[in-house]
Amino acid sequence: MEGGVPEADGSAFKECISLSKNNPYVLRLAFSAGIGGLLFDYDTGVISGSLLYIREDFKDVDRKTWLQGKQEEGIQILRKIYPEGEVEA
């Protein structure tokens, strides 16, 4: 098939499994990278949620400060990347 995606065979998967069995460093590295990604996403969600309460509690932050400006910039960027309705403000 010219110009398309080639069909997958099991050789790439078998090679990956044998590499992880022979070298456990690769498996530990992938596991720690996955955990790091999950923690980063969790932290981002916590900070985004806390900004809502910071806005209500501190009147100085309630005005358009750089903190909320960055949050609104992020929301605008996400709205450009993702389709309508997937990004909540």
C-alpha positions, 0 to 999 in steps of 0.5 A: 500500500503506497503512501498509507499506513503499513499494517502492523505485525507482532514483531514490534511488540515482541521486540518491545517486550524482549527489550523490557525483559532484558533491560528492566531499566527501560520498564522502570523509566517508562513507569516513572515517566507515566507516574510523573505525567499523572502527578503533573496533570493532577497538580494542574487540575488542583491549581486551576480549581484553587484559582476559582476560590482565590478569586472569591476570597482575595479582592486584589486577585479578583481584579484582572491581575496577571494570575487570572490573565494567564488562566484566561490565556490558557483557556483561549489556547485550549479552545483553539486546540480542542473542539467547541464544548470540551473546554470549560471556563 
